Amino acid sequence: MNDLLDRAELLSVLQGYNPWWGGRPLVVPKFRRIAFQVCHDYLAKSELQRAIHLSGPRRVGKTTILFQIAESLLKEGADPKSICYISLDHPLLKIFTLPKILKLYHESTYPQGKPAVLLLDEVQYSSDWELHIKQLVDHNPEYRILATGSASVAHHQKLTESGVGRWLTVQIPTLSFYEFLQIRGERTGQIPDDLRPIDLFKIKKDDLSLLATQFRPLMPLFQRYLLVGGFPETARQNDSTLSQRLLREDVVERVIKRDMASLFGIRSVNDLEKLFIYICLNSGGLFVARKCADALELTRPTVLNHLEVLKKANLIYLLPPYAPTGKKVLKAQPKVYLVDAALRNAVLLRGEEVLNNPEEMGTIAETTVLRHLFAYHYRDVPQITYWRDAATQKEVDIIVRSPAYLIPVEVKYREKAPLRESEGIVAFCGREKVKSAYWVTRREEDFDVQRFRNAETAFLRVPAHIFVYLLGQAERLLW
């Protein structure tokens, strides 16, 4: 950084990103994701000597949270110059290492050694970022570090080698249905704000019916949510065509065609794009690598490698098959889902006509339920799987499993979805002695607790819009 011109240009970029250094106002959206408060609370724990990593798909609000953190700290009386936001995917900033950028920050703006908050956006674009942040955490306790990344650093090989114990990851998924309503400013009536799905098992049938009527105004909005998904920018849009175009350009095109090549060294972006489209067409189904490889005319190792890359990029969920503790599943075939059903709709150009297609809506609803279960149970670090009996072919869509609980969930998003004793979820619950299970349906009339003779399981039949709303609402009660 001996070149004075480079130094001046770099400082100009930093000043532009940090208007509060010069006393200029910072205008940020009022709506706050749940992850905002989580990150804020972690930063306040000075004894927590770890960098905080905010991980999630592109365009879910990570950058906005960084600026909201800055705004909040300023209102709390922090020295404006002690807060430094750095967007590490800026073309000029990519040229310099993080230590050189911080050196200029301290020489020109804020003395080194004093407490400072570093807000590092898209950290994975900085060369040797893993080593540099490890050194900052180890040797600069005066720093509080919050970094974002569209690609998960939790799975990064270099990080696992050099950064163990230096990171605390906060996941930020797409908007829950609850947040979708909030960001649009929709009214939710008299729904109790501390109600959780598990509480529904204790409510009498007549009271459940009354509760269903309170949720009835949300049904059209839930249909909208299933169509346009949980990305903040598109959630506010009323034009479905425009929403899908934005998703294709901002999320799919940029992630697959730009991020994957630069971050993971993907040589054939076209092969990765073909795999992503294949997953869109087969979302929610068993993923057989050989079958996929043959269909796409790729090798099986290439398919498996690209599949892992899509997972690291926060674009897909992989569900392994359920196995009792201590047992292995031979020839395990995962189920694969997109992180948000709207991505599938956008890529496959599925418009509002999809709302009248029962098969399509079944896939979309199942994906949406899975997203909410992942987000709600994230803190417990559970294993989320599916179950299929090889002998009878009976199955359960989703099973959330931790040392403390086992929760089977079956999604039947259609007009008629009776729960019969012959269903796979009943067989599974009997085999594993499960206390409570969920049967997620479409109609508000399907709302009660059902039991079968000689079985200890209570099955809650619950409409999908109620189930996911309460899961989303309950997320904030966990932190």
Sequence and secondary structure as in RCSB ss.txt:
>XXXX:A:sequence
MNDLLDRAELLSVLQGYNPWWGGRPLVVPKFRRIAFQVCHDYLAKSELQRAIHLSGPRRVGKTTILFQIAESLLK
EGADPKSICYISLDHPLLKIFTLPKILKLYHESTYPQGKPAVLLLDEVQYSSDWELHIKQLVDHNPEYRILATGS
ASVAHHQKLTESGVGRWLTVQIPTLSFYEFLQIRGERTGQIPDDLRPIDLFKIKKDDLSLLATQFRPLMPLFQRY
LLVGGFPETARQNDSTLSQRLLREDVVERVIKRDMASLFGIRSVNDLEKLFIYICLNSGGLFVARKCADALELTR
PTVLNHLEVLKKANLIYLLPPYAPTGKKVLKAQPKVYLVDAALRNAVLLRGEEVLNNPEEMGTIAETTVLRHLFA
YHYRDVPQITYWRDAATQKEVDIIVRSPAYLIPVEVKYREKAPLRESEGIVAFCGREKVKSAYWVTRREEDFDVQ
RFRNAETAFLRVPAHIFVYLLGQAERLLW
>XXXX:A:secstr
   HHHHHHHHHHHHHH GGGGT      S   HHHHHHHHHHH TT  SEEEEE  TTSSHHHHHHHHHHHHHH
TT  GGGEEEEETTSTTGGGS HHHHHHHHHHHTS TTS EEEEEESGGGSTTHHHHHHHHHHH TTEEEEEEES
S GGG HHHHHH TTSEEEEE  S  HHHHHHHTT   TT  TT  GGGGGGS HHHHHHHHHHHGGGHHHHHHH
HHH S HHHHT S HHHHHHHIIIIIIIHIIIIIHHHHH  S HHHHHHHHHHHHHTTTSB  HHHHHHHHT  H
HHHHHHHHHHHHTTSEEEE B   TT   TT   EEEESSHHHHHHHTT  GGGGG HHHHHHHHHHHHHHHHHH
HTGGG  EEEEEE TTT  EEEEEEEETTEEEEEEE  SS     TTSHHHHHHHHHT SEEEEEES TT  EEE
  TT   EEEEEEHHHHHHHHHHHHGGG 
